[in-house]
Amino acid sequence: MTLIVSHTPKRVLRAWGVTAAGVVIGLLPLVVVSAGQSEQVSWIGGPVRPYPLLVAVVVGILCARAPLRNRGPVGAAALAVPILVLPGALLLTASVIKPLFVDRYVLFSDIGIALLLGAWLDHVRRLRPARYTPAVYIAAIAALAALVPSSFSLRTPQSRSNDATAIGAAVREEGRPGDGLLYLAGRHRVLAATYPGDTRHLTDLALAQGPVESNTLAGVELPARDIAARMMQFHRIVTVRVARADTLTDPQEKAKTDTLRRHFREHATTRVNGARITVYVRDHGTPPKTGTPVQHLR
């Protein structure tokens, strides 16, 4: 797009076209493989925080309307506006069919707004008379005041949607040796996988094959009936569920939630950044010794 709007010679367009075609052909195997892993983005329920990108697009286009200084055959606006606009626009358009947009997926488009803001500040600096020059310094100070706190906050665990370290620590604190462990849903098993020691003394009730044995990210779970039967062998179960409201509709997840609702009661819940860790205890019957299963399945 940059080359088209810059009216570059046809030989340059042809050279870039051949290069782009080579890149696409080289990436086709990756496209085929990743298409089979589309469940990795199944958690996206809709556009997530598109407003910062939209604000950046508006500001960037306003900056591009100024007579920016251009050196060479490609102008600053011709380069920066497509970088800023096209990736987010394409992903938002695709999200109409299948939700795919997450702001961090198009974070590289911030290069466009940075270039446009810099070119606009240079334009203001060159304005005459000289009384307009302080506007550049005021804008630079305002930018620092706005960006530095945000930059610091991005380096804290609270800036992440899931704090895996805190989740694992909460499981370790709430669980007792011999308790059962359930992930709602099973794909969130990865949240406690960073430090295996956090769950070493708990029994993963739904797991049939671990990630290593099954060559998967979160392992393979037992059939729904086996999960429910295994849950009934335990007096205490620790559950891990992400903070956002997931719809647990597949048979295994329904077996977990139905068994918890019918035979267990909530004892305590700990909330950390990104998840809820809840301890359930058997609601009726003669409980076994606290922290140990009624009977281990073999």
Backbone as CSV, one residue per row, in Angstrom:
resi,resn,N_x,N_y,N_z,CA_x,CA_y,CA_z,C_x,C_y,C_z
1,MET,0.827,-1.200,0.000,0.000,0.000,0.000,0.862,1.251,0.000
2,THR,1.960,1.239,0.777,2.870,2.386,0.800,3.442,2.665,-0.578
3,LEU,3.847,1.628,-1.274,4.425,1.821,-2.604,3.380,2.322,-3.597
4,ILE,2.153,1.858,-3.479,1.106,2.277,-4.413,0.798,3.759,-4.250
5,VAL,0.572,4.194,-3.001,0.219,5.610,-2.781,1.417,6.522,-3.006
6,SER,2.638,5.972,-3.009,3.829,6.786,-3.254,4.158,6.895,-4.737
7,HIS,3.366,6.226,-5.588,3.555,6.278,-7.044,4.978,5.864,-7.431
8,THR,5.436,4.773,-6.861,6.773,4.274,-7.186,6.765,3.652,-8.579
9,PRO,7.917,3.577,-9.211,7.982,3.009,-10.569,7.493,1.554,-10.603
10,LYS,7.016,1.153,-11.756,6.474,-0.194,-11.911,7.518,-1.275,-11.640
11,ARG,8.769,-1.011,-11.991,9.805,-2.029,-11.753,9.982,-2.276,-10.253
12,VAL,9.816,-1.210,-9.447,9.916,-1.377,-7.999,8.727,-2.189,-7.491
13,LEU,7.535,-1.876,-7.994,6.345,-2.633,-7.585,6.483,-4.106,-7.948
14,ARG,7.038,-4.385,-9.138,7.219,-5.775,-9.553,8.203,-6.486,-8.625
15,ALA,9.292,-5.822,-8.288,10.283,-6.442,-7.404,9.670,-6.749,-6.034
16,TRP,8.921,-5.797,-5.504,8.275,-6.044,-4.211,7.206,-7.122,-4.332
17,GLY,6.507,-7.172,-5.461,5.503,-8.210,-5.661,6.120,-9.595,-5.662
18,VAL,7.263,-9.743,-6.347,7.953,-11.035,-6.365,8.410,-11.401,-4.956
19,THR,8.936,-10.430,-4.218,9.381,-10.689,-2.839,8.211,-11.119,-1.959
20,ALA,7.100,-10.393,-2.073,5.925,-10.724,-1.257,5.401,-12.116,-1.587
21,ALA,5.393,-12.453,-2.876,4.934,-13.794,-3.271,5.845,-14.866,-2.687
22,GLY,7.153,-14.622,-2.698,8.079,-15.587,-2.107,7.846,-15.762,-0.619
23,VAL,7.565,-14.656,0.074,7.287,-14.739,1.509,6.024,-15.554,1.763
24,VAL,4.971,-15.302,0.990,3.709,-16.023,1.165,3.906,-17.518,0.923
25,ILE,4.615,-17.849,-0.145,4.859,-19.269,-0.446,5.656,-19.921,0.678
26,GLY,6.663,-19.215,1.181,7.461,-19.771,2.263,6.677,-19.976,3.549
27,LEU,5.647,-19.158,3.762,4.852,-19.247,4.987,3.681,-20.219,4.883
28,LEU,3.403,-20.724,3.697,2.251,-21.617,3.538,2.297,-22.828,4.471
29,PRO,3.440,-23.505,4.656,3.445,-24.622,5.613,3.045,-24.188,7.021
30,LEU,3.507,-23.012,7.439,3.128,-22.514,8.764,1.629,-22.248,8.831
31,VAL,1.059,-21.714,7.754,-0.381,-21.455,7.714,-1.165,-22.748,7.873
32,VAL,-0.726,-23.796,7.174,-1.429,-25.078,7.231,-1.360,-25.663,8.643
33,VAL,-0.176,-25.614,9.255,-0.024,-26.178,10.595,-0.829,-25.378,11.612
34,SER,-0.728,-24.036,11.550,-1.424,-23.236,12.562,-2.934,-23.270,12.387
35,ALA,-3.419,-23.557,11.190,-4.867,-23.678,11.008,-5.425,-24.817,11.855
36,GLY,-4.620,-25.835,12.092,-5.060,-26.935,12.938,-4.966,-26.641,14.419
37,GLN,-4.447,-25.460,14.765,-4.324,-25.063,16.164,-5.189,-23.843,16.473
38,SER,-6.252,-23.671,15.712,-7.089,-22.478,15.869,-7.783,-22.410,17.220
39,GLU,-7.865,-23.545,17.922,-8.484,-23.521,19.244,-7.680,-22.673,20.229
40,GLN,-6.438,-22.370,19.900,-5.627,-21.537,20.785,-6.217,-20.139,20.929
41,VAL,-7.031,-19.695,19.979,-7.665,-18.376,20.076,-9.173,-18.494,20.260
42,SER,-9.639,-19.673,20.672,-11.079,-19.865,20.855,-11.607,-19.089,22.055
43,TRP,-10.706,-18.642,22.935,-11.145,-17.898,24.122,-11.594,-16.485,23.778
44,ILE,-11.259,-15.995,22.585,-11.620,-14.621,22.222,-13.109,-14.574,21.939
45,GLY,-13.843,-13.836,22.751,-15.288,-13.773,22.601,-15.776,-12.597,21.787
46,GLY,-14.893,-11.699,21.423,-15.276,-10.509,20.676,-14.122,-9.531,20.674
47,PRO,-14.264,-8.394,19.996,-13.186,-7.398,19.992,-12.814,-6.991,21.415
48,VAL,-11.525,-7.022,21.721,-11.032,-6.717,23.060,-10.296,-5.386,23.022
49,ARG,-10.823,-4.397,23.698,-10.211,-3.078,23.824,-9.746,-2.518,22.477
50,PRO,-10.636,-2.319,21.505,-10.204,-1.718,20.240,-10.070,-0.205,20.320
51,TYR,-10.561,0.397,21.423,-10.626,1.862,21.478,-9.265,2.536,21.470
52,PRO,-8.236,2.056,22.186,-6.920,2.701,22.056,-6.417,2.732,20.624
53,LEU,-6.645,1.637,19.888,-6.220,1.616,18.498,-6.994,2.639,17.677
54,LEU,-8.306,2.733,17.914,-9.119,3.699,17.162,-8.683,5.130,17.461
55,VAL,-8.380,5.419,18.721,-7.899,6.763,19.076,-6.578,7.049,18.369
56,ALA,-5.675,6.067,18.370,-4.383,6.249,17.705,-4.564,6.487,16.210
57,VAL,-5.520,5.786,15.592,-5.775,5.969,14.163,-6.260,7.395,13.885
58,VAL,-7.186,7.884,14.698,-7.707,9.241,14.496,-6.594,10.266,14.660
59,VAL,-5.817,10.146,15.740,-4.720,11.092,15.981,-3.698,11.015,14.849
60,GLY,-3.371,9.793,14.420,-2.386,9.631,13.362,-2.835,10.264,12.050
61,ILE,-4.103,10.071,11.698,-4.599,10.654,10.446,-4.600,12.179,10.527
62,LEU,-4.954,12.737,11.688,-4.895,14.194,11.858,-3.460,14.697,11.687
63,CYS,-2.492,13.979,12.252,-1.091,14.373,12.073,-0.680,14.282,10.604
64,ALA,-1.171,13.250,9.902,-0.788,13.058,8.504,-1.323,14.149,7.598
65,ARG,-2.359,14.876,8.029,-2.924,15.949,7.203,-2.047,17.196,7.193
66,ALA,-1.114,17.284,8.125,-0.191,18.421,8.146,0.838,18.253,7.028
67,PRO,1.425,19.359,6.548,2.474,19.259,5.509,3.785,18.761,6.105
68,LEU,3.878,17.438,6.246,5.044,16.851,6.879,6.239,16.887,5.932
69,ARG,7.423,16.985,6.523,8.638,17.006,5.719,8.905,15.607,5.188
70,ASN,9.174,15.536,3.882,9.447,14.256,3.244,10.805,14.297,2.562
71,ARG,11.593,13.287,2.788,12.874,13.160,2.122,12.918,11.793,1.443
72,GLY,13.156,11.786,0.159,13.177,10.527,-0.560,11.851,10.245,-1.230
73,PRO,11.752,9.137,-1.922,10.553,8.837,-2.715,9.340,8.425,-1.885
74,VAL,9.533,8.035,-0.629,8.427,7.576,0.217,8.262,8.563,1.363
75,GLY,7.059,9.158,1.465,6.803,10.128,2.511,6.475,9.460,3.842
76,ALA,6.565,10.262,4.903,6.298,9.736,6.246,4.863,9.235,6.364
77,ALA,3.905,9.998,5.844,2.503,9.594,5.946,2.232,8.334,5.137
78,ALA,2.817,8.240,3.945,2.603,7.068,3.100,3.137,5.802,3.756
79,LEU,4.187,5.941,4.545,4.747,4.787,5.243,3.988,4.481,6.530
80,ALA,3.686,5.526,7.322,3.184,5.320,8.676,1.690,5.013,8.727
81,VAL,0.890,5.639,7.874,-0.564,5.447,7.958,-0.957,3.991,7.669
82,PRO,-0.427,3.346,6.609,-0.780,1.926,6.425,-0.337,1.041,7.585
83,ILE,0.847,1.324,8.159,1.297,0.531,9.308,0.317,0.679,10.463
84,LEU,-0.177,1.895,10.674,-1.074,2.166,11.786,-2.470,1.601,11.554
85,VAL,-2.978,1.721,10.334,-4.401,1.449,10.079,-4.666,0.011,9.635
86,LEU,-3.883,-0.490,8.683,-4.261,-1.729,8.003,-4.267,-2.978,8.892
87,PRO,-3.247,-3.230,9.737,-3.292,-4.478,10.531,-4.526,-4.565,11.419
88,GLY,-4.823,-3.490,12.163,-6.001,-3.509,13.032,-7.294,-3.588,12.251
89,ALA,-7.360,-2.865,11.108,-8.578,-2.887,10.304,-8.855,-4.273,9.749
90,LEU,-7.806,-4.957,9.279,-7.987,-6.303,8.736,-8.434,-7.274,9.822
91,LEU,-7.829,-7.176,11.010,-8.182,-8.097,12.082,-9.593,-7.827,12.610
92,LEU,-9.979,-6.553,12.691,-11.342,-6.220,13.115,-12.361,-6.699,12.085
93,THR,-12.015,-6.582,10.807,-12.920,-7.053,9.762,-13.092,-8.573,9.843
94,ALA,-11.986,-9.291,10.046,-12.073,-10.744,10.187,-12.883,-11.130,11.412
95,SER,-12.869,-10.287,12.450,-13.593,-10.596,13.684,-15.104,-10.561,13.509
96,VAL,-15.575,-9.977,12.418,-17.010,-10.021,12.141,-17.456,-11.466,11.904
97,ILE,-16.574,-12.264,11.291,-16.868,-13.677,11.028,-16.448,-14.547,12.201
98,LYS,-15.221,-14.353,12.683,-14.700,-15.118,13.823,-13.893,-14.170,14.689
99,PRO,-14.269,-13.993,15.958,-13.550,-13.042,16.815,-12.068,-13.387,16.916
100,LEU,-11.228,-12.441,16.499,-9.785,-12.650,16.516,-9.019,-11.454,17.057
101,PHE,-9.694,-10.314,17.206,-8.969,-9.092,17.535,-8.619,-9.034,19.017
102,VAL,-7.335,-8.866,19.297,-6.841,-8.527,20.622,-5.813,-7.420,20.404
103,ASP,-5.842,-6.390,21.233,-5.014,-5.226,20.962,-3.525,-5.567,20.879
104,ARG,-3.056,-6.508,21.695,-1.626,-6.822,21.667,-1.212,-7.524,20.376
105,TYR,-2.175,-8.107,19.643,-1.831,-8.757,18.383,-1.398,-7.750,17.318
106,VAL,-1.795,-6.498,17.460,-1.436,-5.462,16.487,-0.622,-4.360,17.158
107,LEU,0.095,-4.729,18.217,0.889,-3.738,18.933,1.956,-3.120,18.036
108,PHE,2.448,-3.875,17.061,3.478,-3.345,16.170,2.988,-2.149,15.366
109,SER,1.667,-1.966,15.242,1.154,-0.813,14.501,1.413,0.500,15.230
110,ASP,1.824,0.437,16.507,2.193,1.663,17.217,3.384,2.348,16.574
111,ILE,4.163,1.611,15.776,5.246,2.244,15.014,4.684,3.369,14.157
112,GLY,3.485,3.147,13.576,2.888,4.158,12.715,2.560,5.440,13.456
113,ILE,1.923,5.349,14.631,1.569,6.547,15.374,2.817,7.257,15.878
114,ALA,3.872,6.494,16.226,5.118,7.116,16.679,5.750,7.938,15.555
115,LEU,5.786,7.372,14.355,6.355,8.105,13.220,5.546,9.362,12.910
116,LEU,4.231,9.241,12.944,3.383,10.389,12.614,3.490,11.490,13.665
117,LEU,3.506,11.126,14.922,3.656,12.133,15.970,5.012,12.827,15.869
118,GLY,6.055,12.047,15.613,7.379,12.652,15.465,7.439,13.601,14.283
119,ALA,6.863,13.195,13.151,6.866,14.061,11.969,6.041,15.323,12.211
120,TRP,4.927,15.193,12.951,4.100,16.371,13.240,4.827,17.340,14.174
121,LEU,5.518,16.805,15.187,6.286,17.671,16.080,7.388,18.394,15.314
122,ASP,8.008,17.707,14.366,9.021,18.358,13.535,8.387,19.467,12.701
123,HIS,7.174,19.228,12.204,6.465,20.258,11.442,6.169,21.480,12.310
124,VAL,5.714,21.261,13.531,5.424,22.387,14.420,6.705,23.148,14.753
125,ARG,7.798,22.427,14.935,9.069,23.082,15.259,9.514,24.026,14.155
126,ARG,9.191,23.663,12.915,9.635,24.460,11.775,8.717,25.642,11.468
127,LEU,7.603,25.734,12.210,6.690,26.833,11.955,7.328,28.163,12.328
128,ARG,6.973,29.213,11.618,7.400,30.571,11.911,6.162,31.427,12.094
129,PRO,6.191,32.393,12.989,7.320,32.884,13.773,7.712,31.944,14.900
130,ALA,8.818,32.283,15.557,9.437,31.398,16.542,8.577,31.189,17.774
131,ARG,7.542,32.017,17.980,6.737,31.869,19.194,5.996,30.543,19.232
132,TYR,5.881,29.869,18.086,5.200,28.582,18.079,6.111,27.445,18.553
133,THR,7.436,27.672,18.582,8.373,26.625,18.936,8.111,26.019,20.311
134,PRO,7.768,26.779,21.364,7.514,26.153,22.672,6.448,25.065,22.649
135,ALA,5.571,25.082,21.648,4.541,24.037,21.573,5.176,22.654,21.467
136,VAL,6.342,22.576,20.797,7.015,21.286,20.675,7.442,20.776,22.036
137,TYR,8.025,21.665,22.850,8.495,21.250,24.169,7.323,20.895,25.087
138,ILE,6.255,21.653,24.978,5.067,21.351,25.780,4.511,19.979,25.400
139,ALA,4.461,19.709,24.083,3.949,18.421,23.623,4.850,17.279,24.077
140,ALA,6.177,17.497,24.038,7.097,16.444,24.468,6.935,16.142,25.950
141,ILE,6.798,17.192,26.767,6.601,16.991,28.203,5.280,16.274,28.465
142,ALA,4.221,16.680,27.735,2.919,16.032,27.908,2.985,14.557,27.521
143,ALA,3.734,14.258,26.441,3.864,12.860,26.012,4.578,12.034,27.070
144,LEU,5.656,12.600,27.642,6.376,11.876,28.695,5.485,11.661,29.912
145,ALA,4.737,12.704,30.289,3.864,12.587,31.458,2.800,11.519,31.246
146,ALA,2.344,11.336,29.997,1.308,10.344,29.715,1.872,8.934,29.564
147,LEU,3.099,8.835,28.995,3.615,7.519,28.624,4.445,6.857,29.715
148,VAL,5.155,7.632,30.519,6.033,7.024,31.518,5.246,6.218,32.550
149,PRO,4.154,6.753,33.153,3.400,5.915,34.105,2.849,4.645,33.460
150,SER,2.373,4.779,32.219,1.862,3.594,31.523,2.967,2.585,31.277
151,SER,4.172,3.059,30.933,5.294,2.163,30.693,5.658,1.400,31.957
152,PHE,5.635,2.077,33.101,5.932,1.395,34.357,4.851,0.369,34.703
153,SER,3.573,0.742,34.489,2.488,-0.173,34.852,2.508,-1.431,33.993
154,LEU,2.973,-1.330,32.743,3.041,-2.500,31.870,4.048,-3.529,32.364
155,ARG,4.938,-3.131,33.250,5.969,-4.033,33.763,5.595,-4.633,35.107
156,THR,4.330,-4.564,35.463,3.848,-5.153,36.707,2.976,-6.371,36.401
157,PRO,2.873,-7.341,37.321,1.998,-8.501,37.088,0.545,-8.106,36.862
158,GLN,0.115,-6.973,37.445,-1.285,-6.554,37.321,-1.648,-6.163,35.890
159,SER,-0.653,-5.892,35.060,-0.948,-5.496,33.683,-1.300,-6.685,32.806
160,ARG,-1.077,-7.898,33.289,-1.359,-9.103,32.502,-2.753,-9.612,32.832
161,SER,-3.375,-10.237,31.855,-4.716,-10.768,32.096,-4.680,-11.947,33.054
162,ASN,-3.553,-12.673,33.091,-3.397,-13.797,34.016,-2.025,-13.712,34.672
163,ASP,-1.984,-13.763,35.991,-0.725,-13.808,36.724,-0.487,-15.267,37.128
164,ALA,0.229,-15.998,36.268,0.391,-17.443,36.482,1.098,-17.740,37.796
165,THR,2.051,-16.904,38.185,2.763,-17.141,39.437,1.819,-17.051,40.629
166,ALA,0.952,-16.025,40.627,0.003,-15.860,41.730,-1.027,-16.978,41.748
167,ILE,-1.434,-17.437,40.571,-2.414,-18.525,40.506,-1.827,-19.796,41.116
168,GLY,-0.614,-20.139,40.702,0.019,-21.324,41.260,0.225,-21.224,42.760
169,ALA,0.627,-20.035,43.227,0.840,-19.853,44.663,-0.464,-20.003,45.441
170,ALA,-1.572,-19.494,44.881,-2.865,-19.615,45.557,-3.319,-21.068,45.630
171,VAL,-3.068,-21.844,44.570,-3.402,-23.271,44.597,-2.591,-23.975,45.683
172,ARG,-1.319,-23.634,45.783,-0.471,-24.249,46.796,-0.943,-23.898,48.207
173,GLU,-1.376,-22.651,48.412,-1.805,-22.220,49.741,-3.144,-22.842,50.136
174,GLU,-4.069,-22.946,49.186,-5.409,-23.436,49.509,-5.480,-24.959,49.562
175,GLY,-4.652,-25.627,48.779,-4.718,-27.088,48.723,-3.989,-27.747,49.872
176,ARG,-4.437,-28.951,50.182,-3.786,-29.788,51.184,-3.326,-31.069,50.510
177,PRO,-2.279,-31.687,51.018,-1.808,-32.938,50.405,-2.942,-33.960,50.282
178,GLY,-3.134,-34.464,49.072,-4.175,-35.455,48.834,-5.473,-34.874,48.301
179,ASP,-5.610,-33.531,48.273,-6.825,-32.929,47.702,-6.899,-33.201,46.210
180,GLY,-8.117,-33.155,45.677,-8.305,-33.215,44.243,-8.109,-31.841,43.628
181,LEU,-7.813,-31.812,42.337,-7.581,-30.568,41.611,-8.324,-30.628,40.292
182,LEU,-9.075,-29.568,39.990,-9.828,-29.476,38.739,-9.574,-28.124,38.085
183,TYR,-9.458,-28.154,36.766,-9.339,-26.917,35.990,-10.627,-26.735,35.202
184,LEU,-11.216,-25.555,35.337,-12.459,-25.220,34.649,-12.191,-24.016,33.725
185,ALA,-11.865,-24.236,32.496,-11.863,-25.463,31.709,-10.473,-26.094,31.685
186,GLY,-10.417,-27.295,31.107,-9.180,-28.044,31.107,-8.034,-27.350,30.402
187,ARG,-8.333,-26.517,29.415,-7.245,-25.847,28.693,-6.491,-24.854,29.572
188,HIS,-7.094,-24.488,30.712,-6.423,-23.552,31.616,-5.439,-24.252,32.552
189,ARG,-5.191,-25.532,32.297,-4.182,-26.254,33.075,-2.815,-25.584,32.938
190,VAL,-2.604,-24.899,31.825,-1.316,-24.234,31.596,-1.051,-23.130,32.618
191,LEU,-2.108,-22.619,33.261,-1.917,-21.514,34.194,-1.105,-21.931,35.416
192,ALA,-1.175,-23.183,35.795,-0.434,-23.660,36.969,0.751,-24.527,36.575
193,ALA,1.099,-24.523,35.298,2.175,-25.402,34.836,3.548,-24.768,34.948
194,THR,3.594,-23.468,35.245,4.888,-22.787,35.299,5.764,-23.358,36.396
195,TYR,5.158,-23.592,37.568,5.885,-24.150,38.704,5.169,-25.431,39.145
196,PRO,5.591,-26.589,38.645,4.899,-27.840,38.976,4.827,-28.112,40.470
197,GLY,5.758,-27.563,41.244,5.739,-27.799,42.681,4.495,-27.260,43.364
198,ASP,3.821,-26.282,42.738,2.610,-25.716,43.345,1.478,-26.725,43.415
199,THR,1.461,-27.705,42.515,0.373,-28.684,42.471,0.862,-30.108,42.723
200,ARG,2.093,-30.259,43.184,2.702,-31.597,43.306,1.933,-32.498,44.261
201,HIS,1.363,-31.936,45.328,0.692,-32.752,46.345,-0.813,-32.895,46.101
202,LEU,-1.285,-32.414,44.943,-2.700,-32.526,44.602,-2.866,-33.513,43.459
203,THR,-4.058,-34.065,43.343,-4.350,-35.053,42.298,-5.211,-34.409,41.219
204,ASP,-4.668,-34.321,40.021,-5.406,-33.750,38.894,-6.476,-34.767,38.473
205,LEU,-7.726,-34.504,38.848,-8.787,-35.508,38.723,-9.209,-35.789,37.289
206,ALA,-9.032,-34.842,36.399,-9.531,-35.019,35.041,-8.461,-35.460,34.057
207,LEU,-7.211,-35.444,34.474,-6.113,-35.659,33.531,-5.944,-37.139,33.205
208,ALA,-5.970,-37.440,31.907,-5.690,-38.794,31.432,-4.249,-38.912,30.970
209,GLN,-3.784,-37.927,30.196,-2.407,-37.872,29.732,-1.891,-36.456,29.911
210,GLY,-0.687,-36.309,30.428,-0.093,-35.001,30.608,0.318,-34.377,29.286
211,PRO,0.683,-33.107,29.306,1.093,-32.424,28.072,2.266,-33.101,27.371
212,VAL,3.250,-33.593,28.141,4.412,-34.216,27.516,4.023,-35.520,26.837
213,GLU,3.272,-36.354,27.555,2.899,-37.660,26.996,1.972,-37.532,25.787
214,SER,1.082,-36.552,25.830,0.098,-36.407,24.748,0.546,-35.439,23.658
215,ASN,1.710,-34.792,23.872,2.216,-33.820,22.900,1.189,-32.719,22.636
216,THR,0.565,-32.238,23.713,-0.404,-31.151,23.620,-0.028,-30.074,24.633
217,LEU,-0.720,-28.954,24.554,-0.411,-27.836,25.444,-0.947,-28.068,26.849
218,ALA,-2.153,-28.598,26.966,-2.796,-28.732,28.274,-3.109,-30.171,28.653
219,GLY,-2.644,-31.139,27.879,-2.925,-32.529,28.202,-4.263,-32.998,27.657
220,VAL,-4.543,-34.280,27.839,-5.798,-34.896,27.399,-6.569,-35.331,28.638
221,GLU,-7.864,-35.029,28.663,-8.669,-35.328,29.843,-9.467,-36.621,29.665
222,LEU,-9.872,-37.168,30.805,-10.674,-38.392,30.837,-12.065,-38.147,30.259
223,PRO,-12.792,-39.203,29.898,-14.194,-39.035,29.510,-15.015,-38.455,30.667
224,ALA,-16.135,-37.854,30.335,-16.959,-37.168,31.333,-17.368,-38.091,32.481
225,ARG,-17.784,-39.317,32.163,-18.241,-40.225,33.213,-17.117,-40.560,34.185
226,ASP,-15.907,-40.749,33.663,-14.776,-41.087,34.526,-14.386,-39.907,35.413
227,ILE,-14.510,-38.697,34.881,-14.192,-37.515,35.692,-15.153,-37.419,36.869
228,ALA,-16.452,-37.577,36.600,-17.449,-37.493,37.672,-17.213,-38.581,38.724
229,ALA,-16.914,-39.804,38.276,-16.678,-40.901,39.224,-15.443,-40.624,40.070
230,ARG,-14.427,-40.082,39.460,-13.206,-39.819,40.212,-13.411,-38.686,41.216
231,MET,-14.199,-37.692,40.860,-14.481,-36.605,41.794,-15.164,-37.112,43.051
232,MET,-16.018,-38.107,42.900,-16.759,-38.626,44.047,-15.869,-39.400,45.014
233,GLN,-14.642,-39.654,44.655,-13.723,-40.342,45.544,-12.988,-39.378,46.490
234,PHE,-13.245,-38.085,46.348,-12.507,-37.099,47.130,-13.456,-36.273,47.987
235,HIS,-12.963,-35.874,49.130,-13.730,-35.027,50.044,-13.486,-33.545,49.783
236,ARG,-12.290,-33.194,49.408,-11.943,-31.805,49.112,-11.401,-31.707,47.688
237,ILE,-11.892,-30.686,46.956,-11.433,-30.452,45.587,-11.118,-28.968,45.445
238,VAL,-9.946,-28.701,44.903,-9.538,-27.322,44.597,-9.766,-27.091,43.111
239,THR,-10.490,-26.030,42.780,-10.768,-25.726,41.378,-10.068,-24.433,40.974
240,VAL,-9.667,-24.380,39.705,-9.055,-23.194,39.114,-9.912,-22.779,37.934
241,ARG,-10.416,-21.554,38.005,-11.253,-21.042,36.912,-10.843,-19.616,36.599
242,VAL,-10.704,-19.308,35.315,-10.292,-17.961,34.938,-11.371,-16.968,35.331
243,ALA,-10.956,-15.717,35.522,-11.883,-14.706,36.029,-12.987,-14.395,35.037
244,ARG,-12.669,-14.420,33.748,-13.719,-14.124,32.770,-14.704,-15.286,32.714
245,ALA,-15.897,-14.981,32.296,-16.966,-15.981,32.297,-16.842,-16.882,31.066
246,ASP,-16.266,-18.056,31.243,-16.199,-19.040,30.170,-17.473,-19.874,30.148
247,THR,-17.926,-20.213,28.962,-19.073,-21.095,28.824,-18.578,-22.534,28.757
248,LEU,-18.882,-23.299,29.805,-18.392,-24.667,29.893,-19.468,-25.611,29.368
249,THR,-19.408,-25.900,28.076,-20.493,-26.649,27.439,-20.102,-28.059,27.018
250,ASP,-18.815,-28.376,26.873,-18.479,-29.717,26.410,-18.723,-30.726,27.537
251,PRO,-18.857,-32.003,27.214,-19.268,-33.004,28.216,-18.367,-33.059,29.445
252,GLN,-17.042,-32.970,29.251,-16.147,-33.040,30.407,-16.364,-31.883,31.372
253,GLU,-16.517,-30.678,30.813,-16.700,-29.505,31.683,-18.064,-29.545,32.370
254,LYS,-19.073,-30.029,31.667,-20.392,-30.148,32.291,-20.361,-31.188,33.413
255,ALA,-19.623,-32.248,33.218,-19.514,-33.264,34.277,-18.868,-32.670,35.519
256,LYS,-17.850,-31.853,35.333,-17.192,-31.218,36.480,-18.157,-30.298,37.231
257,THR,-18.788,-29.391,36.501,-19.649,-28.404,37.164,-20.899,-29.052,37.754
258,ASP,-21.478,-30.019,37.053,-22.683,-30.688,37.582,-22.362,-31.462,38.861
259,THR,-21.228,-32.153,38.878,-20.860,-32.927,40.074,-20.570,-32.001,41.245
260,LEU,-19.910,-30.908,40.984,-19.643,-29.945,42.056,-20.945,-29.382,42.614
261,ARG,-21.872,-29.067,41.725,-23.130,-28.460,42.169,-23.989,-29.442,42.971
262,ARG,-23.976,-30.706,42.575,-24.859,-31.681,43.221,-24.292,-32.245,44.521
263,HIS,-22.984,-32.399,44.580,-22.417,-33.160,45.694,-21.423,-32.388,46.555
264,PHE,-21.092,-31.164,46.175,-20.103,-30.406,46.922,-20.651,-29.025,47.249
265,ARG,-20.052,-28.401,48.231,-20.391,-27.008,48.545,-19.107,-26.190,48.581
266,GLU,-19.262,-24.925,48.245,-18.107,-24.034,48.221,-17.663,-23.720,49.646
267,HIS,-16.389,-23.945,49.893,-15.844,-23.712,51.230,-15.090,-22.384,51.316
268,ALA,-14.288,-22.070,50.332,-13.512,-20.821,50.348,-13.078,-20.505,48.924
269,THR,-12.978,-19.214,48.632,-12.549,-18.760,47.300,-11.472,-17.697,47.446
270,THR,-10.414,-17.856,46.687,-9.351,-16.864,46.622,-9.303,-16.311,45.210
271,ARG,-9.306,-14.992,45.101,-9.256,-14.343,43.787,-7.873,-13.741,43.584
272,VAL,-7.276,-14.073,42.465,-5.999,-13.485,42.077,-6.179,-12.887,40.690
273,ASN,-5.130,-12.237,40.216,-5.227,-11.602,38.915,-5.418,-12.641,37.815
274,GLY,-6.666,-12.753,37.345,-6.947,-13.631,36.220,-7.661,-14.921,36.549
275,ALA,-7.856,-15.252,37.834,-8.464,-16.553,38.138,-9.112,-16.537,39.519
276,ARG,-9.978,-17.537,39.715,-10.580,-17.801,41.030,-10.180,-19.213,41.446
277,ILE,-9.620,-19.333,42.623,-9.249,-20.637,43.172,-10.243,-20.937,44.285
278,THR,-11.058,-21.971,44.104,-12.137,-22.291,45.037,-11.934,-23.688,45.603
279,VAL,-12.129,-23.807,46.911,-12.075,-25.103,47.588,-13.505,-25.581,47.805
280,TYR,-13.802,-26.789,47.333,-15.106,-27.419,47.530,-14.938,-28.598,48.482
281,VAL,-15.957,-28.816,49.312,-15.970,-29.980,50.202,-17.257,-30.751,49.965
282,ARG,-17.214,-32.054,50.251,-18.393,-32.893,50.060,-19.550,-32.373,50.902
283,ASP,-20.713,-32.339,50.301,-21.871,-31.730,50.949,-22.620,-32.687,51.854
284,HIS,-22.427,-33.993,51.697,-23.142,-34.959,52.524,-22.334,-36.241,52.604
285,GLY,-22.773,-37.152,53.426,-22.051,-38.408,53.605,-20.996,-38.271,54.682
286,THR,-20.409,-39.355,55.047,-19.375,-39.359,56.081,-18.056,-38.973,55.459
287,PRO,-17.534,-37.815,55.832,-16.294,-37.367,55.195,-15.110,-38.160,55.688
288,PRO,-14.154,-38.396,54.835,-12.934,-39.041,55.271,-12.038,-38.041,55.969
289,LYS,-10.878,-38.486,56.336,-9.923,-37.602,56.977,-9.616,-36.433,56.067
290,THR,-9.642,-35.207,56.622,-9.448,-33.991,55.821,-8.155,-34.047,55.049
291,GLY,-8.271,-33.649,53.761,-7.082,-33.556,52.943,-6.656,-34.847,52.285
292,THR,-7.437,-35.930,52.444,-7.081,-37.196,51.811,-8.272,-37.712,51.025
293,PRO,-8.036,-38.417,49.935,-9.126,-38.944,49.142,-9.794,-40.129,49.823
294,VAL,-11.073,-40.339,49.499,-11.764,-41.501,50.031,-11.112,-42.768,49.509
295,GLN,-10.797,-42.767,48.232,-10.192,-43.964,47.630,-9.463,-43.530,46.364
296,HIS,-8.269,-43.896,46.227,-7.512,-43.560,45.019,-7.912,-44.511,43.901
297,LEU,-8.211,-43.927,42.736,-8.463,-44.769,41.566,-7.137,-45.218,40.988
298,ARG,-7.071,-46.401,40.523,-5.852,-46.930,39.945,-6.103,-47.298,38.490
